[in-house]
């Protein structure tokens, strides 16, 4: 196995995965802090901090940060999620030290210049506005809010224009000092890298992040319910969520196979029945999003307002039927898709870096490919059906509907029949 791991005395984990056939490297710093770690008056601060990290340090201006990486043909980016924030770069082999220097600089010593901050307030307000204009973005925020009402895990990652504009330099600095600490951070480098060289650079450049990890967020509670919003759109957007499983639950692979059979591709039951046989929609799919202590099964479809009741009846029927009648061929096909996805990801240094970071946060170690494949292979028809039955039995689903027409409430009523059947 080419993966090497070192735990530094500060608690920072350094992981490398050498891919000798490559001339490029993917590097990143993952922080175990995202929108879920925000207090109610900090809504959106994780995402704003991610933006502001690129807006200048005491050593580099915002322009210099961009130019230094692009001058060597590299790229630099970041992303905020519910439980993590990632900062990553991709460069040629010789420029790995430069990339690590820039990544450490933007996180250890950002200036949070007031003019840059004012501009970024406006940029994010525009980003929020753009998301509000995209129904297939809005629907997920509404669904998350409904599934996890009144909790940080249920709030949108972007925040609101009002909350974002309330954050100043002292608040950003305090949030950075509280959450960006070594025990909550992982540095991963994959591709054209050598472990000892990366480790030496990290030890030298990331020493200032030493300190205790911040407190963990409150345990999540799946609430369920409905959120109906009338909008003058061409079609109705519907998203349904059910109480899923966390990363480390031993039944997660079976639930992932169930999800794949139900709505994971063109051969899935939902795609074949709802789109191919009945022509009720253009897009329909299901997924499962695991978190550290809970999970969310999700399903999306877009349809004409007049077709909402029929579509929802078919969806509920297919979920119930799958839990009782999934067969060997469907399970084998879903397992093959999952294994292929794992293997295809290994061909990308960026995907491998992301996978390793997730594994460190979720399992505390890199998980060998053989172990991942064995977990998938262990899934059976009966364990898949059991995962589906348990999903239905966990209680009332959450549903969000956005669009025209007076009949949107029927979608929530029909979805609730899942819980009534389980009871």
Secondary structure, DSSP 8 states (H G I E B T S, - for coil): --EEEEE-TTS-EEEEEE-TT-SEEEEEEEES--GGG--GGGTTHHHHHHHHTTS-BSS--HHHHHHHHHTTT-EEEEEE-SS-EEEEEEEEGGGHHHHHHHHHHHHH-B---HHHHHHHHHHHHHHHHHHHT-HHHHHHHHHHHHHTTTSGGGS-SS--HHHHHT--HHHHHHHHHHH--GGGEEEEEEES--HHHHHHHHHHHSGGG-S-------------EEEEEE---SSEEEEEEEEE--TT-TTHHHHHHHHHHHHSSTTSHHIIIIIIIT---S-EEEEEEE-SS-EEEEEEEEE-GGGHHHHHHHHHHHHHHHHHH--HHHHHHHHHHHHHHHHHHTT-HHHHHHHHHHHHHHHSS---HHHHHHHHHT--HHHHHHHHHHHHHT---EEEEEESSTTHHHHHHHHHHHHHHH-
